[in-house]
Amino acid sequence: MKKLPDRELRLTADGSHTLHLPDWGEHYHSLHGAMAESRHVFIREGFDYALRHVLPPLVEGFPESGMRKLSVLEVGFGTGLNALLTLERALQLEVSVAYTALEPFPLAEQEIMALNIPDKVSDGKLKEAFFQMHAVPDGVGLEILPGFFFTIKKLGIQDVSFRNESFHLVYHDAFAPQFQPEMWHVKVFRKICPAMVPGGVLTTYSAKGDVKRALRAAGFRLEHPGGPAGKREMTRAQKI
């Protein structure tokens, strides 16, 4: 894997921060809106979809609250935006979540403190939870808030082992294929697929032809919902 270049703070169109890699000309999120992109690709088309279509149906006669637990894998924790938005949504819907994040290039403390992301989610009420996630030691699980269990592994996916059928939902949020082609190779998706439950969902912002072909070859059925601002479409892949 390539060594990650230096990072610079950037403001996106919806007022939320992202990070810029000037040596690559790449950003962690869309400049059309970091928060808007994450809500669209990973929350609406990922988390909400998985609750409706992947988890077993609710037991008749029992309330939804406390009955559902979603297991999520994030490939590319980055700024922590996806994890924070997932926590927010889980609290809104009263869903329990086991969240595993992979990040071989964790942010430095000064980079984390400079981000305005925790101020913009839930009116800043989850700020402490955001900093807790970034501070969790490598490989240690922590209940950030009741019902939200978080683990981070500071490794690339090539260096991690998974138990079969562990995850209902995968956020594939690696850097774009032209910068990290190894993260979009069929070998990566063939590693992820067995770690997902039958019918599990992988969601990503990329809809490039090579990515689609790799996902299909790994055993996924594809859909292409409309993308966030600036993108015609995205990809949602379901384990066959």
N, C-alpha and C positions, 0 to 999 in steps of 0.2 A: 504494500500500500504506500502511496506517495506521502511524503512528509507534508503536513498542512502548512500553507503559507501564513503570513501575518494577517491579522483581522482588524477591521475598522468598523466603528459604529455608523449605521446609516438609518435615516428616518424614512419610512415608507408612506404611501399615499393615505393610509387610514390613520396615520399618526403613531403607529407602533414601530418599534425598533427592529432592525435586523442587523446582521453582521456581513461585512463585505470582505472578500478575499481579493485584494488588488492584483496580486500576482496571477490569479486565475481569471479575473474579471467575473467572478461568481458571487452570488449572495446566498445566505442561508434561507431566505424567504423571498417571495415576490415583492418587487418594488411597488406593485399596484396595491399592496396592503398585506403585511405579514400576518396580522391577525385574521383578516378576512379570508386569506388563502387557507390558513390552517382550519378555521371553522368550517369552510366549505369542503375541503378534501378529506380531512381526517375526522371531523366531528359529524357533520351532516351525512356525508357519503360513506363514512366508516363506522363510527361509534353508534349513531342512531340506527343505521341500516342493520348492523349486527344485532342490536337489541331486538329488532323486529323479525329478523330472518335467520339468525344463527342460534341464539339461545333457545332451549326448550320452551314450549308454551307455558304460560302461567297455570298453576294448579287452580282449578275452579273452587271458589269459596274462600280462597286465601288472598289477602291484599298483595299488591305488587311490591310494596315497600319491604325491603329486607329479604325478598325471595330470590333475587337475581344476582348472580356474580359473573362478571365478564373478565376474562383473562386477556390482557393486551400485551403485545410485544412491539416496541418501537425500535426500528433500525435507524439510528441517527438522532439521539436526544438533543444535540445542539444547544440552543438557547433555553430549552425547557418549555417552549410555548405550547407544543402539542400536549405535553403531560399536564400543564396547568389548565388548559381548556378542557381536557378530559376530566380532571378533578372537578372543575366547575360544573360540567354537564352531569357527572355522576351524582353530585350533591343535589342538583335540580331534580333529577329523576329518581333519587333515592335508590341508586344501584351500587352494589359493592363491586370494587374493581381490584384485581391483582395486576399491577403494571410493572413490566420488565423493560428497561431501557438499555440500549447498547450505545456506547460513545467512546471511541478510542482517542478522541481529541477533546477532552473536557475543557471548559472555559476556565480562565484564571479568575480569581476572586474579583479583581477590579473590573473585568469585563461583565461579570454577573451583576455587580452593583450598579453599573452604568445603564443597564437595560431598563426601559420604562414599562416593560411587559407586565410585571406584577401590579403596577398602578392602574393598568387599563382593564384588567380582568376582575369582574365582580367588585368594581369600585375599590380595588385595593384590599378587599377583605381576605384574600388568599395570599397576601404578600409573604407572610411568615412560612406558609406551606411551600411556596416557590423556592425560598432560600433553603428550606430544609431539604428539598429534593436535590438541590445542587450540592448540599453538604453531606449527603449520605455516603458513607465509605463504600469503596468498591466491593461488590458482592454481598453486601449486607442488606437485609430486608427491613423496612421500617413502615409502620402504620402512620402515615402522615396526618390523616384525619380519620375518624371512625369510618371503617369500611373502605378506605383507600390505602392499599398496601403497595409500597414502591420499592423496587430493587434496581440498582444500576450496576452494569458490568462495563468496566472501562477497557473494553476490548472490541476489536472488529468482529463481525459475524463469522468470519473464517476461523476464528480462534475460540468460538463458543460451542458448547454441546447442549442440545436440547432433549428433553424427554418427548417421546411421541405424543401427539394429540394433546398438547398443553395449552394452546392458544385459540381463542375464538376469533381474534382480530389482530392483524399486523399492520402497523403504519410503516410503510417503506419510504423513508424520508432521507435517503442518501443524497449526496451532491449529484448533479446532473451527469448522465452517462458520458458526456465528452470529457468530464473531469475525473470521474471515478468509474471507469468502465467495468472494473472488477466487481463492483457492487450490484451490477445489473446483469451479470452473467447467469446463464441457466444453472450453473453449479450452485449459486447462491439461492436461487428459487427452489432448486431441488433439495436444499438443506432446510429451507423454511417450510416447505409443503408438508413433510411428515410431522413437523412439530405443531401443526394446526389440527383442530378437530375436523371431522367430516363436515363439509359445508362451510368451514371457516372462511373469513374474508380478509384479503389483503388490499389495501388502498394506497394509491400513490398519485402524485401530481403528473408523472410522466406518461405520455401516450405515444412514445416513439415506436417505430416499427420493430426495431431490434428488441425493445423491452417486451412488446406484445408477443413476439415469437418465442422469446425465452420463457415467459410465463406459461404459454400454452404447452411448450415442450416439457415444463416441470409438472404439469398436471392440473392446470387451472382453466376454468371457463371465464371468459372476459366479458365485461360490460364497460361502456365508455360514457358515463354521465357528462353533461356539460361541465366545463372547467370553471375555475374562479376567474376573476377579472384578468384579462390579458391572455387567457388560454381557451382554445375552442373546446377541448375535452380533456379528461383525466382518465385514469384507469382504476376499475374495481375488479379484482380477481377473486373468484370463489373456488375453493378446493373441490374437485369433483369427487 
